[in-house]
Amino acid sequence: MKLTVPNQLTILRIILTPIFLYFFIQNSLADKFIGTLIFSIAAATDWYDGYIARRLNIVSRWGQFMDPLADKILISAALIGFAYLGYVYWWMVILIVFRDFLITFLRMYALHRGKSIFTSYLAKWKTFTQMLAVFILLIYLNFPNADIYHLEIYPPGYSHWITILYLVVTTLTVVSGLLYLIENRSHVVEVVKRTVKLFYR
């Protein structure tokens, strides 16, 4: 692996993720602000490393593998933090995280095999919606009165705007994942066959 600037930024994003999560789950409002700031810096590296890679034409196989994985790690960490603090339901987070890592694994497999892969516009909207929803909740939780909407205080909370927002994100994530599996079913079949062969070898 050659440590180009985009690859360094990808590594930085992964390193910043646990630091963000540590500060964000603290009770102090100041810690939450620091966590939000770290998340913003990490998210900015995602845009910047892609910009540099395209501008300087230094796209690498390692970067193609790790860049989307680093994105999923960052967003998943934020979602897990939200669920841990009781602002988003765990079942939503589990569905989103499972879908994203499953699809990321399939993308990595296709890249490794040198095969083309179909990505729908719905999947791109899913990524944008996820990041937007995370930023909205991060900013909201930096306000002193945010805790009055904690799910444990107002169960079941399905009528609150936060839950509605993440229901939309969860639905979009699951639907885009199903479409992805359908459009790339040849890769799915191949992975299943290879897994079965390895299991019975």
C-alpha positions as a Markdown table, in Angstrom:
| # | Residue | x | y | z |
|---|---|---|---|---|
| 1 | Met | 0.0 | 0.0 | 0.0 |
| 2 | Lys | 1.3 | 3.4 | -1.0 |
| 3 | Leu | 0.5 | 6.1 | 1.6 |
| 4 | Thr | -0.8 | 8.7 | -0.8 |
| 5 | Val | -2.6 | 11.8 | 0.6 |
| 6 | Pro | -6.1 | 10.3 | 0.0 |
| 7 | Asn | -5.0 | 7.1 | 1.7 |
| 8 | Gln | -3.6 | 9.1 | 4.7 |
| 9 | Leu | -6.9 | 10.9 | 5.0 |
| 10 | Thr | -8.8 | 7.6 | 4.9 |
| 11 | Ile | -6.7 | 6.3 | 7.7 |
| 12 | Leu | -7.2 | 9.6 | 9.6 |
| 13 | Arg | -10.9 | 9.2 | 9.3 |
| 14 | Ile | -10.7 | 5.7 | 10.9 |
| 15 | Ile | -8.5 | 6.9 | 13.7 |
| 16 | Leu | -10.8 | 9.9 | 14.5 |
| 17 | Thr | -13.9 | 7.6 | 14.7 |
| 18 | Pro | -13.3 | 6.1 | 18.2 |
| 19 | Ile | -12.1 | 9.5 | 19.5 |
| 20 | Phe | -15.3 | 11.1 | 18.3 |
| 21 | Leu | -17.4 | 8.4 | 19.9 |
| 22 | Tyr | -15.5 | 8.7 | 23.2 |
| 23 | Phe | -16.3 | 12.4 | 23.5 |
| 24 | Phe | -19.8 | 12.2 | 22.1 |
| 25 | Ile | -21.2 | 9.7 | 24.6 |
| 26 | Gln | -20.0 | 11.7 | 27.6 |
| 27 | Asn | -22.6 | 13.6 | 29.7 |
| 28 | Ser | -20.9 | 17.0 | 29.3 |
| 29 | Leu | -22.3 | 19.3 | 26.7 |
| 30 | Ala | -18.7 | 20.5 | 26.1 |
| 31 | Asp | -17.6 | 16.9 | 25.3 |
| 32 | Lys | -20.5 | 16.5 | 22.9 |
| 33 | Phe | -19.4 | 19.7 | 21.1 |
| 34 | Ile | -15.8 | 18.3 | 20.9 |
| 35 | Gly | -17.2 | 15.0 | 19.5 |
| 36 | Thr | -19.3 | 16.9 | 17.0 |
| 37 | Leu | -16.3 | 18.9 | 15.9 |
| 38 | Ile | -14.2 | 15.7 | 15.5 |
| 39 | Phe | -17.0 | 14.1 | 13.5 |
| 40 | Ser | -17.2 | 17.1 | 11.2 |
| 41 | Ile | -13.4 | 17.0 | 10.6 |
| 42 | Ala | -13.6 | 13.2 | 9.9 |
| 43 | Ala | -16.5 | 13.7 | 7.5 |
| 44 | Ala | -14.6 | 16.5 | 5.7 |
| 45 | Thr | -11.7 | 14.1 | 5.0 |
| 46 | Asp | -14.2 | 11.9 | 3.1 |
| 47 | Trp | -14.9 | 14.7 | 0.7 |
| 48 | Tyr | -11.3 | 16.0 | 0.5 |
| 49 | Asp | -9.6 | 12.6 | -0.1 |
| 50 | Gly | -12.0 | 12.0 | -3.0 |
| 51 | Tyr | -11.4 | 15.4 | -4.4 |
| 52 | Ile | -7.6 | 15.0 | -4.2 |
| 53 | Ala | -7.7 | 11.5 | -5.7 |
| 54 | Arg | -9.8 | 12.7 | -8.7 |
| 55 | Arg | -7.8 | 16.0 | -9.1 |
| 56 | Leu | -4.3 | 14.3 | -9.1 |
| 57 | Asn | -5.6 | 11.0 | -10.6 |
| 58 | Ile | -4.1 | 8.9 | -7.8 |
| 59 | Val | -6.9 | 6.4 | -7.3 |
| 60 | Ser | -5.5 | 3.2 | -5.8 |
| 61 | Arg | -7.0 | -0.3 | -5.2 |
| 62 | Trp | -6.4 | 0.1 | -1.5 |
| 63 | Gly | -8.3 | 3.4 | -1.5 |
| 64 | Gln | -11.2 | 1.8 | -3.4 |
| 65 | Phe | -11.4 | -0.9 | -0.7 |
| 66 | Met | -10.9 | 1.3 | 2.4 |
| 67 | Asp | -12.6 | 4.6 | 1.6 |
| 68 | Pro | -16.2 | 3.3 | 1.6 |
| 69 | Leu | -15.4 | 1.1 | 4.6 |
| 70 | Ala | -14.1 | 4.1 | 6.5 |
| 71 | Asp | -17.3 | 6.0 | 5.7 |
| 72 | Lys | -19.4 | 3.1 | 7.1 |
| 73 | Ile | -17.3 | 2.9 | 10.2 |
| 74 | Leu | -17.7 | 6.6 | 10.9 |
| 75 | Ile | -21.5 | 6.7 | 10.3 |
| 76 | Ser | -22.0 | 3.4 | 12.2 |
| 77 | Ala | -20.2 | 4.8 | 15.2 |
| 78 | Ala | -22.4 | 7.9 | 15.2 |
| 79 | Leu | -25.6 | 5.7 | 15.0 |
| 80 | Ile | -24.4 | 3.4 | 17.7 |
| 81 | Gly | -23.7 | 6.4 | 19.9 |
| 82 | Phe | -27.2 | 7.7 | 19.3 |
| 83 | Ala | -28.7 | 4.4 | 20.2 |
| 84 | Tyr | -26.5 | 4.0 | 23.3 |
| 85 | Leu | -27.7 | 7.4 | 24.5 |
| 86 | Gly | -31.3 | 6.5 | 23.8 |
| 87 | Tyr | -32.1 | 8.9 | 20.9 |
| 88 | Val | -32.5 | 6.4 | 18.2 |
| 89 | Tyr | -34.0 | 2.8 | 18.5 |
| 90 | Trp | -31.5 | 0.0 | 18.4 |
| 91 | Trp | -33.4 | -2.0 | 15.8 |
| 92 | Met | -33.0 | 0.9 | 13.3 |
| 93 | Val | -29.3 | 1.1 | 13.9 |
| 94 | Ile | -28.8 | -2.7 | 13.6 |
| 95 | Leu | -30.7 | -2.7 | 10.3 |
| 96 | Ile | -28.7 | 0.2 | 8.9 |
| 97 | Val | -25.3 | -1.0 | 10.1 |
| 98 | Phe | -25.9 | -4.6 | 8.9 |
| 99 | Arg | -27.1 | -3.5 | 5.5 |
| 100 | Asp | -24.2 | -1.1 | 5.0 |
| 101 | Phe | -21.4 | -3.5 | 5.9 |
| 102 | Leu | -23.0 | -6.3 | 3.9 |
| 103 | Ile | -23.2 | -4.2 | 0.8 |
| 104 | Thr | -19.7 | -2.8 | 1.4 |
| 105 | Phe | -18.4 | -6.4 | 1.7 |
| 106 | Leu | -20.0 | -7.2 | -1.7 |
| 107 | Arg | -18.5 | -4.1 | -3.3 |
| 108 | Met | -15.1 | -5.0 | -2.0 |
| 109 | Tyr | -15.5 | -8.6 | -3.3 |
| 110 | Ala | -16.5 | -7.3 | -6.8 |
| 111 | Leu | -13.5 | -4.9 | -6.9 |
| 112 | His | -11.2 | -7.7 | -5.8 |
| 113 | Arg | -12.5 | -9.9 | -8.6 |
| 114 | Gly | -12.2 | -7.0 | -11.1 |
| 115 | Lys | -15.9 | -7.0 | -11.8 |
| 116 | Ser | -18.3 | -4.1 | -12.5 |
| 117 | Ile | -20.9 | -3.3 | -9.9 |
| 118 | Phe | -24.2 | -1.5 | -10.2 |
| 119 | Thr | -24.9 | 1.4 | -7.9 |
| 120 | Ser | -28.4 | 3.0 | -8.1 |
| 121 | Tyr | -29.2 | 6.7 | -7.5 |
| 122 | Leu | -31.3 | 5.6 | -4.6 |
| 123 | Ala | -28.1 | 4.3 | -2.9 |
| 124 | Lys | -26.4 | 7.6 | -3.4 |
| 125 | Trp | -29.4 | 9.4 | -1.9 |
| 126 | Lys | -29.2 | 6.9 | 1.0 |
| 127 | Thr | -25.7 | 7.9 | 1.7 |
| 128 | Phe | -26.5 | 11.6 | 1.6 |
| 129 | Thr | -29.6 | 11.1 | 3.8 |
| 130 | Gln | -27.7 | 9.1 | 6.4 |
| 131 | Met | -25.0 | 11.8 | 6.6 |
| 132 | Leu | -27.5 | 14.6 | 6.7 |
| 133 | Ala | -29.6 | 12.9 | 9.5 |
| 134 | Val | -26.4 | 12.3 | 11.5 |
| 135 | Phe | -25.4 | 15.9 | 11.2 |
| 136 | Ile | -28.9 | 17.1 | 12.1 |
| 137 | Leu | -29.0 | 15.1 | 15.3 |
| 138 | Leu | -25.4 | 15.9 | 16.3 |
| 139 | Ile | -26.1 | 19.6 | 16.0 |
| 140 | Tyr | -29.4 | 19.3 | 17.8 |
| 141 | Leu | -27.8 | 17.4 | 20.7 |
| 142 | Asn | -25.5 | 20.3 | 21.3 |
| 143 | Phe | -28.4 | 22.4 | 22.6 |
| 144 | Pro | -28.9 | 22.3 | 26.4 |
| 145 | Asn | -32.6 | 21.2 | 26.3 |
| 146 | Ala | -32.0 | 18.3 | 23.9 |
| 147 | Asp | -32.3 | 15.7 | 26.7 |
| 148 | Ile | -36.1 | 16.4 | 27.2 |
| 149 | Tyr | -36.7 | 14.3 | 24.1 |
| 150 | His | -34.9 | 11.2 | 25.3 |
| 151 | Leu | -36.7 | 8.0 | 24.2 |
| 152 | Glu | -36.8 | 6.5 | 27.7 |
| 153 | Ile | -38.5 | 9.6 | 29.0 |
| 154 | Tyr | -41.2 | 9.8 | 26.3 |
| 155 | Pro | -41.8 | 6.2 | 25.1 |
| 156 | Pro | -42.5 | 4.9 | 22.5 |
| 157 | Gly | -41.4 | 8.1 | 20.8 |
| 158 | Tyr | -42.4 | 7.1 | 17.3 |
| 159 | Ser | -44.2 | 10.4 | 16.8 |
| 160 | His | -41.1 | 12.5 | 17.5 |
| 161 | Trp | -39.3 | 14.2 | 14.6 |
| 162 | Ile | -36.0 | 12.4 | 15.4 |
| 163 | Thr | -37.7 | 9.0 | 15.2 |
| 164 | Ile | -39.6 | 9.9 | 12.0 |
| 165 | Leu | -36.3 | 11.1 | 10.5 |
| 166 | Tyr | -34.5 | 7.9 | 11.3 |
| 167 | Leu | -37.5 | 5.8 | 10.2 |
| 168 | Val | -37.1 | 7.5 | 6.8 |
| 169 | Val | -33.3 | 6.8 | 6.8 |
| 170 | Thr | -33.8 | 3.2 | 7.9 |
| 171 | Thr | -36.4 | 2.6 | 5.2 |
| 172 | Leu | -34.3 | 4.2 | 2.5 |
| 173 | Thr | -31.3 | 2.2 | 3.6 |
| 174 | Val | -33.1 | -1.2 | 3.6 |
| 175 | Val | -34.9 | -0.6 | 0.2 |
| 176 | Ser | -31.7 | 0.6 | -1.5 |
| 177 | Gly | -29.9 | -2.5 | -0.1 |
| 178 | Leu | -32.5 | -4.9 | -1.5 |
| 179 | Leu | -32.3 | -3.2 | -4.9 |
| 180 | Tyr | -28.5 | -3.4 | -4.7 |
| 181 | Leu | -28.7 | -7.2 | -4.0 |
| 182 | Ile | -31.2 | -7.7 | -6.9 |
| 183 | Glu | -29.2 | -5.6 | -9.4 |
| 184 | Asn | -26.0 | -7.4 | -8.4 |
| 185 | Arg | -27.4 | -10.9 | -7.8 |
| 186 | Ser | -24.7 | -12.5 | -9.9 |
| 187 | His | -22.1 | -11.4 | -7.3 |
| 188 | Val | -24.3 | -12.5 | -4.5 |
| 189 | Val | -24.7 | -16.0 | -6.0 |
| 190 | Glu | -21.0 | -16.2 | -6.6 |
| 191 | Val | -20.2 | -15.3 | -3.0 |
| 192 | Val | -22.7 | -17.8 | -1.7 |
| 193 | Lys | -21.2 | -20.6 | -3.8 |
| 194 | Arg | -17.7 | -19.8 | -2.8 |
| 195 | Thr | -18.8 | -19.7 | 0.9 |
| 196 | Val | -20.5 | -23.1 | 0.6 |
| 197 | Lys | -17.4 | -24.6 | -1.0 |
| 198 | Leu | -15.1 | -23.2 | 1.7 |
| 199 | Phe | -17.5 | -24.5 | 4.4 |
| 200 | Tyr | -17.6 | -28.0 | 3.0 |
| 201 | Arg | -14.0 | -28.2 | 1.9 |
